[in-house]
Amino acid sequence: MFLHRIQLFVALRRCTALLVCALPAILAKGEGYAPRVEFGARLEPGNRIIHGAGQDPRGFDEYRNNFAPEHQPLIYMTYIGLIHPVAEVKAWGERTRAELTALAPQRMVPQIGLNLTVGQDNGTGKDEGVAEGNYDGQLTAFADALVSLDRPVFIRIGYEFEGNWNNYRPVTFVKAWQHITQFLRARGVPFATVWCAAGASSGWPTMAHLLEFYPGDEWVDWWGVDLFSEDEFAKPQLAEFLDTARARRKPVMIGEMTPRYIGVTGGQKSWDRWYVPMLDLLKHRPEIKATAYINWEWKEWSDRLGFTWHDWGDARLNSNKLVCERWICALNDPIFLNASSDGTIPLSAAQP
């Protein structure tokens, strides 16, 4: 009887969401999604946008439990530092494998933030040491972990590379990236690299400066950018970044996205200020082909990890009924690619 009540509650909640979907007022501006551009990259989803979330197991579970089984996110966010001791890298691999196994029958695709620093906030970049092979023991453990996951992965190597909190240098960062990529390709690991910028969080440096950190088209499969605050969507620097990615024939992933300083608790105001412009961006930029929503209460994680995120807001979908139902409705659009209930992964990691 108790299980029946839970199932009935979930069914009613989804029915309510479907009714709300019929209301035109929730829709972002525009008349649907522009057809996606096909670039032929590794793990590219064709005329689709990969639905993703994270960025810890609890946040992912709380997010996905809002969705029906056929609309579960395909991308599963996780993080590891390559400079950590080998034992930590191995433990991360074992933990991630267990987390993914627990999500069966769906087989999610990890989106891995691979950090190359020691410390946090103002970390010390170890890109030069990585490039010189000083951390090949950790790299071997990382490659072993990827093999054990038995599925393709996205890797955001040195994500937010231009951020001054990482202290990477362009020349050594490029060499480190190439070393990691060459190492993993030699192991035959099925993966796609994502060159992911911090964007507005780093002050939006010029495109020329960002490209100083660029490893080269042959080493990069996807471009990525992290988007947080409401004023970022209309920035000309974002448009230039997306235009340049398209010109270089690289699909774009929004590596991290969350309604910074807004959260969900404002209901309609939250929806109008962040979710509507985010959906509008997705609709009108056909090079964007993957998303990764951070489903966090940021004050809690700021307290836990010692970061300065206390005023970022509560971005957990289930903290506001209106936002949650409308986001579910928006992502019911068939352009979003979800995890398959039969366990297949509709992405190819083959060399283009």
Buried (B, 14 or more C-beta within 10 A) or exposed (E): EEEEEEEEEEEEBBEEBBEBBEEEEBBBEEEEBBEBBBBEBBBBBEBBBBBBBBBBBEBBBBBBEBBBEEBBBBBBBBBBBBBBEBEBBBBBBEBBBEBBEEBEEBBBBBBBBBBBBEEEEEBEBBBBBBBBEEBBEBBBBBBBBBEEBEBBBBBBBBBBBBBEBBBBBBEBBBBBBBBBBEBBEEBEBBBBBBBBBBBBBBEBBEEEEBEBBBBEEEBBBBBBBBBBBBEBBEBEBBEBBBEBBBEBBBBBBBBBBBBBBBBBBBEEEBBEBBBBBBBBBBBEBBBBBBBBBBBBBBBEBBEEEEEEBEEBBBBBBBBBBBBBBBBBBBBBBEBBBBBBEEEEBBBBBEEE
